[in-house]
Amino acid sequence: MEALFLIILILTSAFSIVIGLFLFNKPALSIEIQKKFYLLINWRIEPVSLKKEIRNTRIMGLSLIIISLITLTYLFIK
């Protein structure tokens, strides 16, 4: 059971790094994808400041990468 949990954590962290890289490298595209998703569920969203939203999306992506790398480092050191 513990091995399965470890594999799930590693896969989740790897997937999170991929998502974080996407958010960091393509923030405008990720914002457009989010806007299209919300239109599907009958909501319209628009950022007040696109410049700030892009900056915040990049910060979120970088944070996700860092947290995932810390998690992977902990798992492999443990």
Buried (B, 14 or more C-beta within 10 A) or exposed (E): EEEEEEEEBBEEBEEBBEBBBBBBEBBEEBBEEBBEEEEEEEEEEEBEEEEEBBEBBBEBBBEBBEBBBEBBEEEEEE
